[in-house]
């Protein structure tokens, strides 16, 4: 630098050298990109404005962005994206539901009728259970057994309701008629009526299965054959065996009530552990005690 200064001979060379010295000593700063914007002369940060040492958000900057060509393109793209989303997911443009075989009107009516029959059967079994729970009857074993049958028929109705709903049908509930005679007279009469009731329900299920096969609805036919008809056969077999055993136990001592007592006690021993309930005083009595 000194050798260059000593070699200077004219005033223009000296002035040029002074300019170079001043540029060298002056710190280099980044050019302000927002210097030309009239809205941002008071602030070095384009998003902040200093007003009485308080920082405020510059809405003028945002308005200037909206007026710029690039921001207009962004807004236009956003509007087009909203329009695409609204059209893509509107009801008219949504894809249809997954294809499933709808129930025919015949099967829809038959299923609703079968649901009502299952609920009606559970209502009859509840009437039988309440008869044996009476104080003047006092047969807790028969009460527990027919309470189990009541819950079983309600479970059948619930399975059919869920299946009908799954197939897109509508469950139409109707009035449940009470039993004609709620004074069941004794164990033998109740068992005979229960066998007739189970046989009637089985015949209706078989008709429903034939209707499903005729309509080529093999899913419903498989449900009826696999779950319902087999359970009906088992219930009929069980009730028939109970009737035979009751007849044998009461054949010898007619009128003394010993056979009826022993039969009811055996029912209580078998089914009270499964149900976990008793007739009198609820949970105060252990399930294996007979009262």
C-alpha positions as CSV (number, residue, x, y, z in Angstrom):
1,X,0.0,0.0,0.0
2,X,2.9,2.4,0.9
3,X,4.7,1.6,-2.4
4,X,1.6,2.5,-4.3
5,X,1.2,5.7,-2.3
6,X,4.8,6.7,-3.1
7,X,4.3,6.1,-6.8
8,X,1.4,8.5,-7.1
9,X,2.3,11.5,-9.1
10,X,-1.0,13.3,-10.0
11,X,-4.1,14.5,-8.1
12,X,-6.5,12.1,-9.9
13,X,-4.5,9.2,-8.9
14,X,-4.5,10.4,-5.3
15,X,-8.3,10.8,-5.3
16,X,-8.8,7.3,-6.7
17,X,-6.5,5.9,-4.0
18,X,-8.6,7.7,-1.3
19,X,-11.8,6.2,-2.7
20,X,-10.2,2.7,-2.5
21,X,-9.1,3.3,1.1
22,X,-12.6,4.5,2.1
23,X,-14.3,1.4,0.5
24,X,-11.8,-0.9,2.2
25,X,-12.4,0.6,5.6
26,X,-16.2,0.8,5.3
27,X,-17.9,-2.5,6.6
28,X,-19.7,-4.3,4.0
29,X,-23.5,-4.7,4.7
30,X,-26.1,-6.7,2.9
31,X,-28.3,-4.7,0.6
32,X,-31.8,-4.0,1.9
33,X,-34.2,-5.8,-0.4
34,X,-37.2,-3.9,0.9
35,X,-35.7,-0.5,0.6
36,X,-37.8,0.3,-2.4
37,X,-41.0,-0.6,-0.6
38,X,-42.6,2.7,0.7
39,X,-44.5,0.8,3.5
40,X,-41.3,-0.5,5.1
41,X,-39.0,2.6,5.4
42,X,-39.3,2.6,9.2
43,X,-38.4,-1.0,9.8
44,X,-35.4,-3.1,8.9
45,X,-37.6,-6.3,9.3
46,X,-40.3,-6.5,6.7
47,X,-42.8,-8.1,9.2
48,X,-42.1,-5.7,12.1
49,X,-42.7,-2.0,12.7
50,X,-41.1,-0.1,15.6
51,X,-43.6,2.2,17.2
52,X,-42.6,3.8,20.6
53,X,-40.3,0.8,21.3
54,X,-43.3,-1.6,20.9
55,X,-43.3,-4.3,18.3
56,X,-46.5,-4.6,16.2
57,X,-47.4,-6.8,13.3
58,X,-47.2,-5.1,10.0
59,X,-50.5,-5.7,8.2
60,X,-49.5,-3.3,5.5
61,X,-46.8,-5.8,4.5
62,X,-49.4,-8.5,4.1
63,X,-51.6,-6.3,2.1
64,X,-48.7,-5.5,-0.2
65,X,-48.1,-9.2,-0.6
66,X,-51.7,-9.7,-1.6
67,X,-51.3,-7.1,-4.2
68,X,-48.2,-8.6,-5.7
69,X,-48.4,-10.9,-8.6
70,X,-46.8,-13.9,-6.8
71,X,-49.3,-13.7,-3.9
72,X,-52.1,-13.6,-6.3
73,X,-50.9,-16.8,-7.9
74,X,-50.7,-18.4,-4.4
75,X,-54.3,-17.3,-3.6
76,X,-55.5,-18.6,-6.9
77,X,-53.8,-22.0,-6.3
78,X,-55.3,-22.2,-2.8
79,X,-58.8,-21.4,-4.2
80,X,-58.4,-24.0,-6.9
81,X,-57.3,-26.6,-4.2
82,X,-60.4,-25.9,-2.1
83,X,-62.5,-26.3,-5.2
84,X,-60.8,-29.6,-6.0
85,X,-61.4,-30.9,-2.4
86,X,-65.1,-29.8,-2.4
87,X,-65.7,-31.4,-5.8
88,X,-63.7,-34.6,-5.0
89,X,-65.5,-35.3,-1.7
90,X,-68.9,-34.1,-2.5
91,X,-71.9,-36.5,-2.4
92,X,-72.3,-36.5,-6.1
93,X,-68.7,-37.4,-6.8
94,X,-68.1,-39.8,-3.9
95,X,-67.6,-43.4,-4.9
96,X,-70.5,-45.7,-4.1
97,X,-70.6,-48.0,-1.1
98,X,-68.9,-51.4,-1.4
99,X,-71.2,-53.7,-3.3
100,X,-73.2,-56.1,-1.2
101,X,-76.1,-58.3,-2.0
102,X,-79.3,-56.6,-0.7
103,X,-82.0,-58.6,1.1
104,X,-85.1,-59.2,-1.0
105,X,-88.4,-58.0,0.3
106,X,-89.5,-61.6,1.1
107,X,-86.4,-62.2,3.3
108,X,-86.6,-58.8,4.8
109,X,-90.2,-59.4,6.0
110,X,-89.4,-63.0,7.1
111,X,-86.4,-61.9,9.2
112,X,-88.5,-59.2,10.9
113,X,-91.1,-61.8,11.6
114,X,-88.6,-64.3,13.0
115,X,-87.1,-61.6,15.3
116,X,-90.6,-61.0,16.7
117,X,-91.1,-64.8,17.2
118,X,-87.9,-65.1,19.1
119,X,-88.8,-62.2,21.4
120,X,-92.3,-63.7,21.8
121,X,-90.7,-67.0,22.8
122,X,-88.5,-65.3,25.4
123,X,-91.5,-63.6,26.8
124,X,-93.3,-67.0,27.3
125,X,-90.2,-68.4,29.0
126,X,-90.1,-65.4,31.3
127,X,-93.7,-66.1,32.2
128,X,-92.8,-69.7,33.0
129,X,-89.8,-68.6,35.2
130,X,-92.0,-66.1,37.1
131,X,-94.6,-68.9,37.7
132,X,-91.9,-71.1,39.4
133,X,-90.6,-68.2,41.4
134,X,-94.0,-67.7,43.1
135,X,-94.1,-68.2,46.8
136,X,-97.0,-70.8,46.5
137,X,-95.0,-72.8,43.9
138,X,-91.3,-72.4,45.1
139,X,-89.4,-74.4,42.6
140,X,-86.1,-72.6,42.2
141,X,-84.5,-75.2,39.9
142,X,-87.3,-74.7,37.3
143,X,-87.0,-71.0,37.8
144,X,-83.3,-71.0,37.0
145,X,-83.7,-73.3,34.0
146,X,-86.5,-71.3,32.3
147,X,-84.7,-68.0,33.0
148,X,-81.8,-69.5,31.1
149,X,-84.2,-70.3,28.2
150,X,-85.5,-66.7,28.3
151,X,-82.0,-65.3,27.9
152,X,-81.2,-67.8,25.1
153,X,-84.2,-66.7,23.0
154,X,-83.3,-63.0,23.5
155,X,-79.8,-63.9,22.3
156,X,-81.2,-65.4,19.2
157,X,-83.3,-62.3,18.5
158,X,-80.2,-60.1,19.0
159,X,-78.2,-62.2,16.5
160,X,-80.9,-61.8,13.9
161,X,-81.1,-58.0,14.6
162,X,-77.4,-57.6,14.1
163,X,-77.5,-59.6,10.9
164,X,-80.4,-57.7,9.4
165,X,-78.7,-54.4,10.2
166,X,-75.4,-55.6,8.7
167,X,-77.2,-56.5,5.4
168,X,-78.7,-53.0,5.2
169,X,-82.2,-53.9,6.4
170,X,-84.5,-52.1,8.8
171,X,-85.7,-53.7,12.0
172,X,-89.5,-53.3,12.4
173,X,-90.5,-54.1,16.0
174,X,-94.1,-55.0,16.7
175,X,-96.4,-55.7,19.7
176,X,-95.5,-58.7,21.9
177,X,-98.6,-60.6,23.0
178,X,-98.7,-62.1,26.5
179,X,-99.3,-65.8,27.0
180,X,-102.9,-66.9,27.0
181,X,-102.7,-68.6,30.4
182,X,-99.9,-67.6,32.8
183,X,-101.0,-70.2,35.4
184,X,-98.9,-73.1,34.1
185,X,-100.3,-75.6,36.7
186,X,-97.1,-77.7,37.1
187,X,-93.8,-78.9,35.7
188,X,-95.2,-81.4,33.3
189,X,-97.5,-78.9,31.6
190,X,-94.7,-76.4,31.3
191,X,-92.3,-78.9,29.7
192,X,-94.9,-80.0,27.2
193,X,-95.6,-76.4,26.2
194,X,-91.9,-75.6,26.0
195,X,-91.4,-78.6,23.6
196,X,-94.2,-77.4,21.4
197,X,-92.8,-73.9,21.4
198,X,-89.3,-75.0,20.4
199,X,-90.8,-77.2,17.6
200,X,-92.8,-74.3,16.3
201,X,-89.8,-72.0,16.2
202,X,-87.7,-74.7,14.5
203,X,-90.4,-75.1,11.7
204,X,-90.3,-71.3,11.2
205,X,-86.5,-71.3,10.9
206,X,-86.6,-74.1,8.4
207,X,-89.1,-72.1,6.3
208,X,-86.9,-69.1,6.5
209,X,-83.9,-71.2,5.4
210,X,-85.9,-72.6,2.4
211,X,-86.8,-69.0,1.4
212,X,-83.2,-67.9,1.6
213,X,-82.1,-70.8,-0.6
214,X,-84.9,-70.0,-3.1
215,X,-83.7,-66.4,-3.2
216,X,-80.1,-67.7,-3.6
217,X,-79.1,-65.9,-0.3
218,X,-76.7,-68.6,0.9
219,X,-75.2,-66.4,3.6
220,X,-78.5,-66.2,5.4
221,X,-79.2,-69.9,4.8
222,X,-75.8,-70.8,6.3
223,X,-76.5,-68.7,9.4
224,X,-79.9,-70.3,10.0
225,X,-78.6,-73.9,9.4
226,X,-75.3,-73.5,11.2
227,X,-76.4,-71.7,14.4
228,X,-80.2,-71.7,14.9
229,X,-81.5,-75.1,13.7
230,X,-78.9,-77.0,15.5
231,X,-79.6,-75.2,18.8
232,X,-83.3,-75.8,18.4
233,X,-82.7,-79.5,17.9
234,X,-80.5,-79.5,21.1
235,X,-83.2,-77.7,23.1
236,X,-86.0,-80.0,21.9
237,X,-83.8,-83.0,22.9
238,X,-83.0,-81.5,26.3
239,X,-86.7,-80.7,27.1
240,X,-87.8,-84.1,26.0
241,X,-85.3,-85.9,28.2
242,X,-86.3,-83.7,31.1
243,X,-90.0,-84.6,30.6
244,X,-89.1,-88.3,30.5
245,X,-87.1,-88.1,33.7
246,X,-89.8,-86.1,35.4
247,X,-92.4,-88.7,34.4
248,X,-90.3,-91.5,35.8
249,X,-89.5,-89.7,39.1
250,X,-93.2,-88.9,39.8
251,X,-94.6,-92.2,38.6
252,X,-94.2,-94.1,41.9
253,X,-95.3,-91.7,44.6
254,X,-98.1,-89.7,43.1
255,X,-99.4,-86.9,45.3
256,X,-96.5,-86.9,47.8
257,X,-94.4,-84.5,45.9
258,X,-91.1,-86.2,46.5
259,X,-90.3,-86.9,42.9
260,X,-91.1,-83.2,42.0
261,X,-88.8,-82.0,44.8
262,X,-85.9,-84.3,43.7
263,X,-86.4,-83.3,40.0
264,X,-86.3,-79.6,40.9
265,X,-83.3,-80.0,43.1
266,X,-81.4,-81.7,40.3
267,X,-82.2,-78.9,37.9
268,X,-81.0,-76.4,40.5
269,X,-77.7,-78.2,41.1
270,X,-77.0,-78.3,37.4
271,X,-78.1,-74.8,36.2
272,X,-77.7,-72.6,39.2
273,X,-73.9,-72.7,38.9
274,X,-74.1,-71.6,35.3
275,X,-76.6,-68.8,35.9
276,X,-75.1,-67.7,39.3
277,X,-78.5,-66.6,40.7
278,X,-81.1,-67.8,43.1
279,X,-84.8,-67.0,43.6
280,X,-84.8,-65.6,47.1
281,X,-82.6,-62.9,48.7
282,X,-80.4,-62.7,45.5
283,X,-76.7,-62.9,46.2
284,X,-77.0,-63.6,49.9
285,X,-77.5,-67.3,49.2
286,X,-74.6,-69.2,47.7
287,X,-75.4,-70.7,44.2
288,X,-75.0,-74.3,45.5
289,X,-77.7,-74.0,48.2
290,X,-81.2,-75.1,47.4
291,X,-84.1,-73.2,48.8
